Amino acid sequence: MDTQVLIVGAGPTGLVLACDLARRGVPFRIIEKAPAFFTGSRGKGLQPRTLEVLDDLGVIDTVLAEAAEYPPIRRYADGSVIWEGRMHEPEEPTPEVPYPDILMLPQARTEQLLRDRLAELGGTVELGVELTGFEQDETGVTAILSTGPVRAAYLVGADGGRSTVRKRLGVGFEGETYETERMLVGDVRVDGLDRDHWHAWAKPDESWVALCPLPGTDAFQFVAPVDADTEPALTLATVESLVDKPELRLHDLTWLSLYRPNIRMVDRFRVGRVFLAGDAAHVHSPAGGQGLNTGIQDAYNLGWKLALGGDPLLDTYEEERLPVAADVLGLSTRLHNSRSQRRGSETQQLGITYRGASLAAEPWDGPLQPGDRAPDGPLPGGTRLFDAFRGPHSTLLATTDISLPHNDMVHVHRVGDAYGATFALVRPDGYLAVLSEDSERITRYLTTVLSGQMA
């Protein structure tokens, strides 16, 4: 076997998976067919649950230093401001939710921070390497790359909405493309415009154009609809003509793309030893900022399961993530069709739960249930529960002493309260596995499910 996991695609989904595998000591390769790294803003919103994942992966300090809250939107018509407001109302951090607000960071910068973290963990992305085919058998996958064949125990397709992996698997991608709704999206520098607002101008023909300042850069993200029957040139002149504000000087267009909303998803996340994640499994309207974030959650769910192995445990990836992807797809579609610019807690992804799935133990008599996200909270000495969770291990919170079988993958913390139970077992991805008064139940779970040996 040349490697344990071959990751196809080095966007946010593939990079999060690579970082997770690297810190677990799992051999992997991550390839990207593009000859150079993506440089545009594209998916610029990082939801609160994604920020918690980035905390666990060790990049949150840099993200918080470079990202910014979404600015207030200022809408204009006939040269006057007709409305001003925020897409998200800022919230104060709480002990349970340290990162309550969606933050803006250009996708290219998010990817760079993940690549930097991957380098710290000893990994690197192989640019300009394309997957041209693969075959799988009972023991592994033989992938044909543009650089030659490679043998891996598992292959993960994180290669976007046009996924080669998905197409080679023959997995359907049901849904629709909004052919008549097309958008130009790009990054451009603008002189003569303040960076404290997200500016949007209504036009007499009922179309509009928007410029959003991108944190950590001197650029704005440009967005404007285009007619279904036109093929605009992807040039600065096109952007200038659509903005049409003589008082503004636009220059240094670094990226421009023509976009059609796609709303599609697969009915399978796993076929044998091949897995689909991120846009390869589900593509969303940009409304609500769900696509990039859902892909990161896919990777975060899959990484620890690939590390432990075992078919029953790996089957829970599809069991848990497919319903989540369907729900998130429905949410982003409703937001797209409503045209509302207001966003609430439903987009934060903090309420995602795996209740009732195979890895969630019996229900517990309390507001939190096995399968729910484990909230943050204070620990003695000025540390937090998230400090205890950080790393590739599972975490057992215990209000009393407990004797466990030797297991380096479980860190035990004596606490005064374990979410209202005597024992609370938290999975490596921060979700509650067991809430119990019974230490034997904890031991059974550890020696079966979290050892990869579940029946």
TIMIMI-973059 format. One record per residue (C-alpha): x, z, y. Coordinates in Angstrom, 1 decimal. Last residue first. Layout:
REM TIMIMI-973059
pt east:X, up:Z, north:Y
...
***
This chain:
REM TIMIMI-973059
pt east:-20.5, up:15.7, north:-4.7
pt east:-18.4, up:16.7, north:-1.7
pt east:-14.6, up:16.6, north:-2.5
pt east:-13.3, up:15.6, north:1.0
pt east:-11.9, up:19.1, north:1.5
pt east:-14.4, up:19.6, north:4.3
pt east:-17.4, up:19.1, north:2.0
pt east:-16.3, up:20.9, north:-1.2
pt east:-13.9, up:23.8, north:-0.8
pt east:-14.8, up:24.4, north:2.8
pt east:-18.6, up:24.3, north:2.2
pt east:-18.3, up:26.7, north:-0.8
pt east:-16.2, up:29.1, north:1.3
pt east:-18.6, up:29.1, north:4.2
pt east:-21.5, up:29.8, north:1.8
pt east:-19.6, up:32.6, north:0.2
pt east:-19.1, up:34.2, north:3.7
pt east:-22.9, up:34.6, north:4.0
pt east:-24.4, up:35.4, north:7.5
pt east:-24.5, up:31.7, north:8.2
pt east:-24.2, up:28.9, north:10.7
pt east:-22.6, up:25.9, north:9.0
pt east:-21.4, up:22.4, north:10.1
pt east:-21.5, up:22.7, north:13.8
pt east:-20.2, up:19.6, north:15.6
pt east:-16.8, up:19.5, north:17.4
pt east:-15.2, up:16.5, north:15.7
pt east:-13.0, up:18.6, north:13.3
pt east:-16.2, up:20.4, north:12.1
pt east:-17.2, up:23.8, north:13.4
pt east:-18.0, up:26.6, north:11.0
pt east:-20.0, up:29.5, north:12.5
pt east:-19.9, up:32.9, north:10.8
pt east:-21.8, up:36.1, north:11.6
pt east:-24.4, up:34.1, north:13.5
pt east:-25.6, up:34.1, north:17.1
pt east:-23.3, up:31.3, north:18.2
pt east:-20.4, up:33.1, north:16.6
pt east:-20.4, up:36.2, north:18.8
pt east:-17.7, up:38.8, north:19.2
pt east:-15.0, up:36.5, north:17.9
pt east:-12.3, up:36.4, north:15.3
pt east:-10.9, up:32.9, north:15.1
pt east:-10.1, up:31.1, north:11.9
pt east:-8.3, up:27.8, north:11.9
pt east:-9.2, up:25.5, north:9.0
pt east:-7.1, up:22.4, north:8.0
pt east:-4.3, up:24.5, north:6.6
pt east:-6.6, up:25.7, north:3.8
pt east:-5.7, up:28.5, north:1.5
pt east:-9.0, up:29.9, north:0.2
pt east:-10.7, up:32.1, north:2.7
pt east:-11.0, up:35.9, north:3.1
pt east:-13.3, up:36.9, north:5.9
pt east:-13.1, up:39.6, north:8.5
pt east:-16.0, up:40.0, north:10.8
pt east:-17.5, up:38.1, north:13.8
pt east:-16.1, up:34.9, north:12.5
pt east:-15.6, up:31.5, north:14.2
pt east:-14.3, up:29.0, north:11.7
pt east:-12.6, up:25.9, north:13.2
pt east:-11.9, up:22.6, north:11.5
pt east:-8.5, up:21.1, north:12.2
pt east:-7.2, up:17.9, north:14.0
pt east:-6.6, up:19.6, north:17.3
pt east:-8.6, up:21.3, north:20.1
pt east:-11.3, up:23.6, north:18.6
pt east:-9.7, up:26.8, north:19.7
pt east:-9.0, up:25.5, north:23.2
pt east:-12.6, up:24.2, north:23.2
pt east:-13.7, up:27.8, north:22.5
pt east:-12.1, up:28.8, north:25.7
pt east:-9.0, up:30.9, north:26.7
pt east:-8.8, up:33.6, north:29.3
pt east:-7.4, up:36.3, north:27.0
pt east:-10.7, up:36.8, north:25.1
pt east:-12.7, up:33.7, north:24.5
pt east:-15.0, up:31.9, north:26.9
pt east:-17.5, up:29.3, north:25.9
pt east:-17.8, up:25.6, north:24.8
pt east:-20.9, up:24.4, north:22.9
pt east:-20.8, up:23.2, north:19.3
pt east:-22.6, up:19.9, north:19.2
pt east:-25.5, up:20.1, north:16.8
pt east:-25.4, up:19.2, north:13.0
pt east:-26.0, up:22.8, north:11.8
pt east:-28.6, up:24.2, north:14.3
pt east:-28.5, up:25.9, north:17.7
pt east:-31.7, up:27.4, north:19.0
pt east:-31.8, up:30.0, north:16.2
pt east:-32.8, up:30.7, north:12.7
pt east:-30.5, up:28.4, north:10.9
pt east:-31.3, up:25.2, north:9.0
pt east:-29.3, up:24.6, north:5.8
pt east:-25.9, up:22.9, north:6.1
pt east:-25.3, up:19.7, north:8.0
pt east:-22.8, up:17.4, north:6.3
pt east:-25.5, up:15.5, north:4.4
pt east:-27.7, up:14.8, north:7.5
pt east:-30.6, up:17.0, north:8.6
pt east:-29.3, up:17.7, north:12.0
pt east:-26.6, up:15.2, north:13.1
pt east:-27.1, up:15.7, north:16.8
pt east:-26.6, up:13.9, north:20.1
pt east:-27.7, up:16.2, north:22.9
pt east:-24.4, up:16.0, north:24.8
pt east:-24.6, up:12.2, north:25.0
pt east:-24.7, up:12.4, north:28.8
pt east:-27.3, up:9.6, north:29.2
pt east:-30.3, up:11.7, north:28.5
pt east:-29.2, up:14.2, north:31.1
pt east:-30.5, up:12.1, north:33.9
pt east:-29.9, up:8.8, north:35.6
pt east:-31.5, up:7.2, north:38.6
pt east:-30.8, up:3.5, north:39.3
pt east:-34.2, up:2.4, north:37.9
pt east:-34.4, up:-1.3, north:36.8
pt east:-36.9, up:-0.2, north:34.1
pt east:-35.8, up:-2.9, north:31.7
pt east:-32.2, up:-1.9, north:31.8
pt east:-33.0, up:1.8, north:31.5
pt east:-35.2, up:1.1, north:28.5
pt east:-32.5, up:-1.0, north:26.9
pt east:-29.9, up:1.7, north:27.4
pt east:-32.1, up:4.2, north:25.7
pt east:-33.1, up:2.0, north:22.8
pt east:-29.4, up:1.2, north:22.1
pt east:-28.6, up:4.9, north:22.3
pt east:-31.3, up:5.7, north:19.7
pt east:-30.1, up:2.9, north:17.4
pt east:-26.5, up:3.9, north:17.8
pt east:-27.3, up:7.5, north:16.9
pt east:-29.3, up:6.4, north:13.8
pt east:-26.3, up:4.4, north:12.6
pt east:-23.7, up:7.1, north:13.4
pt east:-24.7, up:9.9, north:11.0
pt east:-25.5, up:8.0, north:7.8
pt east:-22.9, up:5.3, north:8.5
pt east:-20.1, up:7.9, north:8.8
pt east:-21.6, up:10.0, north:6.0
pt east:-20.6, up:7.4, north:3.5
pt east:-17.0, up:8.3, north:4.1
pt east:-17.7, up:11.8, north:2.8
pt east:-19.3, up:10.5, north:-0.4
pt east:-16.5, up:7.9, north:-0.9
pt east:-13.6, up:10.3, north:-0.7
pt east:-11.1, up:10.3, north:2.1
pt east:-9.8, up:13.4, north:4.1
pt east:-8.1, up:11.3, north:6.8
pt east:-10.7, up:8.6, north:6.8
pt east:-13.3, up:11.4, north:7.4
pt east:-11.3, up:12.8, north:10.3
pt east:-11.2, up:9.5, north:12.1
pt east:-14.7, up:8.3, north:11.5
pt east:-16.7, up:10.6, north:13.8
pt east:-14.2, up:10.3, north:16.7
pt east:-14.2, up:6.5, north:16.3
pt east:-18.0, up:6.3, north:16.5
pt east:-18.0, up:8.7, north:19.5
pt east:-15.6, up:6.3, north:21.3
pt east:-17.8, up:3.4, north:20.5
pt east:-20.8, up:5.3, north:21.9
pt east:-18.9, up:6.0, north:25.1
pt east:-17.9, up:2.3, north:25.7
pt east:-21.5, up:1.2, north:25.2
pt east:-23.5, up:4.0, north:26.9
pt east:-23.1, up:3.5, north:30.7
pt east:-26.8, up:4.0, north:31.5
pt east:-27.5, up:0.3, north:32.1
pt east:-24.5, up:-1.8, north:30.8
pt east:-26.9, up:-3.4, north:28.3
pt east:-25.7, up:-2.5, north:24.8
pt east:-23.7, up:-3.9, north:21.9
pt east:-23.6, up:-2.3, north:18.5
pt east:-21.4, up:-2.5, north:15.4
pt east:-18.5, up:-4.6, north:16.6
pt east:-19.1, up:-3.1, north:20.0
pt east:-17.9, up:0.3, north:18.7
pt east:-17.2, up:0.7, north:15.0
pt east:-17.4, up:-1.3, north:11.8
pt east:-16.0, up:-0.1, north:8.5
pt east:-14.4, up:-1.8, north:5.5
pt east:-13.5, up:-0.1, north:2.2
pt east:-16.9, up:-0.9, north:0.6
pt east:-19.2, up:-2.3, north:3.3
pt east:-19.7, up:0.3, north:6.0
pt east:-21.6, up:0.5, north:9.3
pt east:-24.6, up:-1.3, north:8.0
pt east:-27.8, up:-2.5, north:9.8
pt east:-25.8, up:-4.0, north:12.6
pt east:-26.7, up:-3.8, north:16.3
pt east:-27.8, up:-6.0, north:19.2
pt east:-28.7, up:-5.9, north:22.8
pt east:-26.7, up:-8.4, north:24.7
pt east:-26.8, up:-8.7, north:28.5
pt east:-25.1, up:-11.9, north:29.6
pt east:-21.7, up:-11.7, north:31.5
pt east:-19.6, up:-14.1, north:33.4
pt east:-16.1, up:-12.6, north:33.9
pt east:-13.7, up:-12.1, north:36.8
pt east:-10.4, up:-10.3, north:36.9
pt east:-7.6, up:-9.8, north:39.4
pt east:-9.2, up:-11.1, north:42.6
pt east:-6.5, up:-10.4, north:45.2
pt east:-8.5, up:-11.0, north:48.3
pt east:-11.9, up:-10.4, north:50.0
pt east:-12.0, up:-10.0, north:53.8
pt east:-15.2, up:-8.5, north:55.1
pt east:-16.7, up:-9.2, north:58.6
pt east:-17.8, up:-12.6, north:57.4
pt east:-20.1, up:-11.1, north:54.7
pt east:-21.1, up:-13.8, north:52.3
pt east:-20.8, up:-11.7, north:49.1
pt east:-21.8, up:-14.6, north:46.9
pt east:-19.6, up:-17.1, north:48.7
pt east:-16.6, up:-14.8, north:48.7
pt east:-17.0, up:-14.2, north:44.9
pt east:-17.2, up:-18.0, north:44.2
pt east:-14.1, up:-18.6, north:46.4
pt east:-12.2, up:-15.9, north:44.5
pt east:-12.6, up:-17.9, north:41.4
pt east:-14.5, up:-17.9, north:38.0
pt east:-16.3, up:-21.2, north:38.8
pt east:-20.0, up:-20.7, north:38.6
pt east:-21.9, up:-22.4, north:35.8
pt east:-25.5, up:-22.7, north:37.0
pt east:-28.8, up:-22.9, north:35.1
pt east:-29.3, up:-19.2, north:34.5
pt east:-28.8, up:-18.4, north:38.2
pt east:-26.2, up:-15.8, north:39.0
pt east:-26.5, up:-12.0, north:39.4
pt east:-23.8, up:-10.2, north:41.3
pt east:-21.2, up:-7.5, north:40.5
pt east:-17.9, up:-6.8, north:42.2
pt east:-15.8, up:-3.8, north:41.2
pt east:-13.7, up:-2.8, north:44.2
pt east:-10.0, up:-2.5, north:44.4
pt east:-7.5, up:-0.2, north:46.0
pt east:-7.0, up:1.6, north:42.7
pt east:-7.1, up:5.1, north:41.3
pt east:-10.8, up:5.2, north:41.7
pt east:-12.7, up:1.9, north:41.8
pt east:-14.8, up:1.3, north:44.9
pt east:-18.2, up:-0.4, north:44.0
pt east:-19.2, up:-3.7, north:45.5
pt east:-22.7, up:-5.0, north:44.9
pt east:-24.5, up:-8.3, north:45.4
pt east:-28.3, up:-9.0, north:45.4
pt east:-31.0, up:-11.4, north:44.5
pt east:-34.4, up:-11.4, north:46.2
pt east:-34.0, up:-14.8, north:47.8
pt east:-33.6, up:-13.1, north:51.2
pt east:-30.6, up:-11.1, north:49.9
pt east:-30.3, up:-7.4, north:49.1
pt east:-26.8, up:-5.9, north:49.7
pt east:-25.3, up:-3.2, north:47.6
pt east:-22.4, up:-0.9, north:48.5
pt east:-21.2, up:1.9, north:46.3
pt east:-20.1, up:4.4, north:48.9
pt east:-17.0, up:6.3, north:50.1
pt east:-14.6, up:3.4, north:49.9
pt east:-15.4, up:2.0, north:53.3
pt east:-15.4, up:-1.8, north:53.8
pt east:-13.3, up:-3.8, north:56.2
pt east:-10.8, up:-5.1, north:53.7
pt east:-11.8, up:-5.8, north:50.1
pt east:-9.7, up:-6.0, north:47.0
pt east:-11.3, up:-7.6, north:44.0
pt east:-12.3, up:-6.7, north:40.4
pt east:-14.9, up:-8.7, north:38.5
pt east:-18.4, up:-9.0, north:37.1
pt east:-20.6, up:-12.1, north:37.4
pt east:-24.0, up:-11.4, north:35.9
pt east:-26.4, up:-13.5, north:33.9
pt east:-30.0, up:-12.7, north:33.0
pt east:-31.7, up:-15.9, north:31.8
pt east:-30.0, up:-15.7, north:28.4
pt east:-30.9, up:-12.1, north:27.7
pt east:-29.3, up:-12.0, north:24.3
pt east:-31.4, up:-10.5, north:21.5
pt east:-31.2, up:-8.2, north:18.5
pt east:-29.9, up:-8.3, north:15.0
pt east:-26.2, up:-8.5, north:14.1
pt east:-26.2, up:-9.2, north:10.4
pt east:-23.3, up:-8.2, north:8.2
pt east:-21.5, up:-11.1, north:6.5
pt east:-18.3, up:-9.2, north:6.1
pt east:-16.3, up:-12.0, north:7.6
pt east:-18.6, up:-11.9, north:10.6
pt east:-18.3, up:-8.2, north:11.0
pt east:-14.5, up:-8.3, north:10.8
pt east:-14.3, up:-11.3, north:13.2
pt east:-16.2, up:-9.2, north:15.8
pt east:-17.8, up:-11.1, north:18.6
pt east:-19.2, up:-7.9, north:20.0
pt east:-15.9, up:-6.2, north:19.9
pt east:-12.9, up:-5.9, north:17.6
pt east:-13.2, up:-2.3, north:16.3
pt east:-13.3, up:-3.5, north:12.7
pt east:-11.8, up:-0.8, north:10.6
pt east:-9.9, up:-1.6, north:7.4
pt east:-9.2, up:0.9, north:4.6
pt east:-6.6, up:1.4, north:1.8
pt east:-4.4, up:-1.2, north:3.5
pt east:-2.4, up:-4.2, north:2.3
pt east:-0.9, up:-6.6, north:4.9
pt east:-0.5, up:-10.4, north:4.8
pt east:1.5, up:-12.3, north:7.4
pt east:2.1, up:-12.4, north:11.2
pt east:-1.2, up:-14.2, north:12.0
pt east:-2.8, up:-11.5, north:9.8
pt east:-4.4, up:-11.9, north:6.3
pt east:-5.8, up:-8.6, north:5.2
pt east:-5.7, up:-7.3, north:1.7
pt east:-8.1, up:-4.3, north:1.4
pt east:-7.8, up:-1.4, north:-1.0
pt east:-8.3, up:0.1, north:-4.4
pt east:-11.6, up:-1.2, north:-5.7
pt east:-11.2, up:-4.6, north:-4.1
pt east:-11.2, up:-6.1, north:-0.7
pt east:-10.5, up:-9.5, north:0.8
pt east:-9.4, up:-10.3, north:4.3
pt east:-9.3, up:-13.1, north:6.9
pt east:-7.7, up:-14.4, north:10.1
pt east:-6.9, up:-11.1, north:11.7
pt east:-4.9, up:-11.8, north:14.9
pt east:-1.7, up:-10.3, north:16.1
pt east:-0.9, up:-11.0, north:19.8
pt east:-0.3, up:-7.3, north:20.6
pt east:0.7, up:-4.7, north:18.0
pt east:-0.4, up:-1.4, north:19.5
pt east:1.9, up:1.6, north:19.2
pt east:2.0, up:4.9, north:17.5
pt east:4.4, up:7.9, north:17.6
pt east:2.0, up:10.6, north:18.8
pt east:3.4, up:10.3, north:22.4
pt east:2.9, up:6.6, north:22.1
pt east:-0.8, up:7.1, north:21.2
pt east:-1.2, up:9.3, north:24.3
pt east:0.2, up:6.5, north:26.4
pt east:-2.1, up:4.0, north:24.7
pt east:-5.0, up:6.3, north:25.4
pt east:-4.0, up:6.6, north:29.1
pt east:-3.7, up:2.8, north:29.3
pt east:-7.1, up:2.3, north:27.7
pt east:-8.7, up:4.6, north:30.3
pt east:-6.9, up:2.7, north:33.0
pt east:-8.2, up:-0.7, north:31.7
pt east:-11.7, up:0.7, north:31.5
pt east:-11.7, up:1.7, north:35.2
pt east:-12.4, up:5.4, north:35.7
pt east:-15.7, up:6.8, north:36.9
pt east:-16.9, up:10.2, north:35.9
pt east:-20.2, up:11.3, north:34.3
pt east:-20.9, up:14.9, north:35.2
pt east:-21.2, up:18.1, north:33.2
pt east:-17.6, up:18.6, north:32.1
pt east:-17.2, up:22.3, north:31.2
pt east:-20.5, up:22.5, north:29.4
pt east:-21.1, up:25.9, north:27.6
pt east:-19.3, up:28.1, north:30.2
pt east:-21.0, up:26.1, north:33.0
pt east:-19.6, up:23.3, north:35.2
pt east:-21.7, up:22.6, north:38.3
pt east:-23.8, up:19.5, north:38.4
pt east:-23.6, up:16.3, north:40.5
pt east:-26.8, up:14.3, north:40.8
pt east:-26.3, up:11.0, north:39.0
pt east:-27.2, up:7.5, north:40.4
pt east:-26.9, up:8.9, north:43.9
pt east:-28.7, up:8.1, north:47.0
pt east:-28.9, up:5.9, north:50.1
pt east:-31.7, up:3.5, north:51.0
pt east:-32.5, up:0.9, north:53.7
pt east:-29.2, up:0.7, north:55.5
pt east:-29.4, up:-2.1, north:58.0
pt east:-27.9, up:-5.6, north:58.3
pt east:-31.1, up:-7.4, north:57.2
pt east:-31.1, up:-5.4, north:54.0
pt east:-28.6, up:-2.8, north:52.8
pt east:-28.3, up:-0.4, north:49.9
pt east:-25.9, up:2.5, north:49.9
pt east:-25.2, up:4.1, north:46.5
pt east:-23.5, up:7.5, north:46.5
pt east:-20.1, up:7.6, north:44.8
pt east:-19.8, up:8.1, north:41.1
pt east:-17.5, up:11.1, north:40.6
pt east:-13.8, up:10.4, north:40.3
pt east:-11.2, up:9.7, north:37.7
pt east:-7.4, up:10.0, north:38.2
pt east:-6.7, up:13.8, north:38.0
pt east:-9.6, up:14.4, north:35.6
pt east:-8.3, up:11.7, north:33.3
pt east:-4.8, up:13.0, north:33.4
pt east:-5.9, up:16.5, north:32.5
pt east:-8.3, up:15.2, north:29.8
pt east:-5.6, up:13.4, north:27.8
pt east:-5.0, up:15.8, north:24.9
pt east:-7.2, up:14.3, north:22.1
pt east:-9.6, up:17.3, north:22.2
pt east:-10.0, up:16.9, north:26.0
pt east:-10.6, up:13.2, north:25.5
pt east:-13.4, up:14.1, north:23.1
pt east:-14.9, up:16.5, north:25.6
pt east:-14.7, up:13.8, north:28.3
pt east:-16.7, up:11.5, north:25.9
pt east:-19.4, up:14.2, north:25.7
pt east:-19.6, up:14.3, north:29.5
pt east:-19.9, up:10.5, north:29.9
pt east:-17.0, up:8.3, north:31.0
pt east:-18.2, up:5.4, north:33.1
pt east:-16.0, up:2.3, north:33.9
pt east:-16.9, up:-0.1, north:31.2
pt east:-15.6, up:-3.4, north:32.8
pt east:-12.8, up:-2.3, north:35.1
pt east:-10.3, up:-5.1, north:34.4
pt east:-6.7, up:-5.4, north:33.1
pt east:-7.0, up:-6.0, north:29.4
pt east:-3.7, up:-5.8, north:27.5
pt east:-1.7, up:-9.0, north:26.9
pt east:-1.5, up:-11.5, north:24.0
pt east:-5.0, up:-10.8, north:22.8
pt east:-5.3, up:-10.5, north:19.1
pt east:-5.0, up:-6.7, north:19.1
pt east:-3.6, up:-4.8, north:16.1
pt east:-3.6, up:-1.1, north:15.1
pt east:-1.6, up:-0.1, north:12.1
pt east:-2.1, up:3.2, north:10.3
pt east:-0.4, up:6.0, north:8.3
pt east:-2.4, up:9.2, north:8.6
pt east:-0.4, up:12.1, north:10.1
pt east:-3.5, up:13.8, north:11.5
pt east:-2.3, up:13.3, north:15.1
pt east:-1.8, up:9.6, north:14.4
pt east:-5.3, up:9.2, north:12.8
pt east:-7.0, up:10.6, north:15.9
pt east:-4.9, up:8.6, north:18.3
pt east:-5.6, up:5.4, north:16.3
pt east:-9.3, up:6.1, north:16.2
pt east:-9.3, up:6.7, north:20.0
pt east:-7.4, up:3.5, north:20.5
pt east:-9.7, up:1.4, north:18.3
pt east:-12.8, up:2.6, north:20.2
pt east:-11.2, up:2.3, north:23.7
pt east:-10.1, up:-1.3, north:23.1
pt east:-7.3, up:-2.0, north:20.6
pt east:-9.0, up:-4.2, north:18.0
pt east:-8.5, up:-4.4, north:14.3
pt east:-7.5, up:-1.0, north:12.9
pt east:-5.7, up:-1.1, north:9.5
pt east:-5.8, up:2.2, north:7.7
pt east:-3.6, up:3.6, north:4.9
pt east:-0.6, up:1.4, north:5.4
pt east:1.5, up:-1.0, north:3.3
pt east:0.0, up:0.0, north:0.0
***
